[in-house]
Amino acid sequence: MMRALNTAASGMAAQEAVVNTIANNIANLSTVGFKKSRTETDDLNYQTIIEPGARTNSDTFHNVGVQIGSGAKVSAVRKHFTQGEPNITNNPFDLMINGDGFFGIVLPNGNLKYTRDGAFNVNNQGRLVNKNGYAVFPDMSFPPGTSQVNISEDGMVDAYVNGQQEPLKLGQIAVFTFINPVGLKSLGKNLYDATVASGAPTQQTPSTNNAGGIMQGALESSNVNIMSEMTELIRAQRAYEMNSKVMGIADKMLQTVNNIR
């Protein structure tokens, strides 16, 4: 009976992790550029009582073995980097990537991190920064008197200053791609860090090599689908309840055995 108790407990722990992941998805339903996650589980080790194919005697063998499982465990929480829908804002500093790329964000210590959140603005020094005040890569500054900003699909930034007819070419926004974006490490604040699993970042020109073009005046919505999340939540809740019932039944059976003794 102890095996059944432990097996059911592992199932409850696995479903709790599923619910925690779903809760985080739903909590970030309105987070710009957020990517939903899914909890994946594996079965645990088996006790082999009879090996499949083991001989029963010199002439016959077991077509089916006897293996007793010991439950489930969380094997991965996988990000799904499907494209979110565009949310049109008409803010010239709101940018969205239509593709696989990430914006580069420079932390105060100089380290480069990555994001899908293109809600940018200009700080009091004229620098293009994200909502946390971190500079967008590559660093560029808008001169005083900038009245209009145009950012093309390939990331070129033009600024019209003091009513001039010809724009100033301020630079080109870069995007970064990864061989395995699922391997990125989430840091919070809509930032990711490269890892051995993700592979090294490749700096790309927007609109090339599947990096994605830049859409000005729009933000990428979260790719969380609330109906899908609620369906998964109900499924996880039922699985949790069933594992709880198994624990209750196994406990009663164990009590019966102890009473007999």
N, C-alpha and C positions, 0 to 999 in steps of 0.2 A: 504493500500500500504506500510505502514511503516513495517508491518510484513514481506512482501516479500523482502523489502530492507535488513532488519536485517537477514533474513534467508539466502539470497544470500551472504551477507557479511560473515556470519559464514562459509558458504561453501568455499568461497575464502580463508579465514584464514586457514581452514583445509587443502586445497590443497596446500597452501603455505608451510605448515609444511611438507607435503608429499614431495614436491620438495626439501626442505632443507635437508631432510633425504637422499634422493637420491643423492643430490650433495655431501654430506659427504661420502656416499658409494663410489661414483666414484672417489672422491679425494683421497681415501685410497685404490685404486685398487692395488697399489704396496706395501702397508704397511704389513710387516711381521705379520702373525697371526691375521690380522684384521677380525672382524666379522661384517657382514652387519646388518643393522637395517631395520625395516619396521614400518611405521606409521600406527596406527590403529585408527579408528574413531567410535564414537557412535552418535546416533541421540539424539537431545535435547528434552526437555519437549514438551508435546502436550497440546493444549487447547481442552478440551472435550466439544463439543457443544451438542451432543446427545450421551449418554452412550450406548455402545453396550448392547443389551438385555433390554433396557428400554422399558416400556410399552407405547404403543400409546393410548390404552384405556384398558378397563377391559379384552378384549379378545385377543388382538394382542400385539406384541412387535417388536422392531427394530432388524432385523437380523444383520444389519450392522450399526455401530454407525457413528458419524461424529467427527473426531479428526483432528485438523490442527497442523502439525508439525512446529517447529521453527528453524530447521537447524541441523548442525552437529558440533561436537567438537572433538579434539584430545583426545583419551582416554589412549593411550600408544604408546611408541616407543620401539618396542621389538627387542632385539638382537637375531640373528639366529646363534647358535653355531654349525653349520654343519662343518665337517672337510674340511680344505683347502687342495689343492694338494701339494705334496712335491716338493720343489725346491732344487735339489742336488747341493751343493756347495763344498763338500769335505773338508771344513774347520772343523777341529776336535772339535772346540768349538761352532759350529752351531748345535743346537739340536732341534728336532721336536718331539712332543707328538702325537702318533697315538692312539687317544682315547679322553676321556672326561676330562682329568686332566689339571691342570694349574701348571706352575712353581711358586715357591715362591720367592719373591723379597723383600729384607730387605732395607728399607729406612734409611737414616742417623739418623733419630730419633729412630730407632729400630722397627718401625711398619712394619708389614708384609703385603705386597700386592701381587697381583696375575697377571699372564700374560700368553699368549700363544706364545709370541715372544721369541724364543730361540736363538736369535743372541747374543751370549756371547763372551767374550774375557777375557784375563788375564791382570790385571793392573800392575803397577810398583812394587806392593807389592806381586805379585804372586797370588792374589785373583781372583776367578772367578766372573766376574761382567757383568751386561748388558751394553747396549750402553750408558746409562746415568751414569754409574759408580756405580750403586747400586749392592750390593752383592747378589749372588744367594744363596738360602737356600737349605741345610745348608751350612754355611760358610766353604770354603775349600781353601787351598793355594797350589800352585804348586812350588816345590823347584827349586832353580836355577839349570840350567843344564838339565831341562826336555827336552827330545828330541822327545818323542812320548807320546800321550795320547789316551787311549782307554776307551770309555764309552759304556757300554753294554746296552742291551734293558731294563734291570731292574735297570738302573741308577748307577751301580757300576763304580767308576772312578779309573783307573789304570794309573800310570805314570812311564815311563822308564826314569831314570836319569843317566846321565854321562855314557851311554853305558852299564849299568847293564843288566844282563840277566833276572833277576826277577823284576817284577814291584812293585812299592810302591802302597799299597791300600790307597787311599786318602779319601775315603768315598763313600756315596751313595746319589745321587740327589733325593730329595723327590718331589712328585707331590701331588696336592690337588684337591679334588672333592667337589661339592656342590649339595645339593638336588635339588635346583632350580637355575641353573646358569643364567637364564634370569633375576633373581632378583639382579645380581651383579651391582654395580655402576661403571660406566666408569669414570676414573680419568684423561684421557689423558696419553701420553707417553706409550701407550699400556698397561696400568695398570688398574686393577679392585680392588674394595674394597668389602669385604663381608658386607651384610646388613641383616636385619631381614627377608627380602623377599627371599634372596638367601639361608639362613640358614648358620650355622657355617661351616667353612672349615673342611674337614676330611683329615688328612695326610695319604697318601697311598704310598705303594711301587710300582714303575712303573711296568706295565704288570700284575697288580692284580686288581680285582674288577672293571673292565671297566675303570680304571684310564688311561690306555694306556701305551704302551711301548715307549721307547726313541729311536729315530733314530739319530745316529751321522752323521755329515756331510751333514745335510739337514735342510731346514727351511720350515715352513708351509706358503704357499701362502695365500693371502687374499681370502675369499670365495665369493667375489663379482663377479657376472656374468654380464659383461658389456652389453650384449644383453638384458638380463632381466631388467637391470636398465633403459636402453633406452626405452624399451616398457612401463615400469611403468611411466617414465618421460613424454612420449607422452600422456598417459592416464590422468595423473594429469594435464598436460597443457590444454587438452581439457575440463576437468571438470572445471578448473579455468575459462577458456574462457566462458563456458556456464553459470556459475554463474555470471560472469561479464555482460553477455547479459541480464540475468534476472534482474539484478540491473538497467540496462539501460531502460528496458521495464517498470519496476515498477516505475521508476522515471518519465517517460513520462506519465504514467497513473495518477500519483499523480499530475503532472502539469495540466493535463486535468481537474481533479476534482477541483483543485484550481481555474482554469480559469472559470469554471461553477459558482463557488461561487462568 
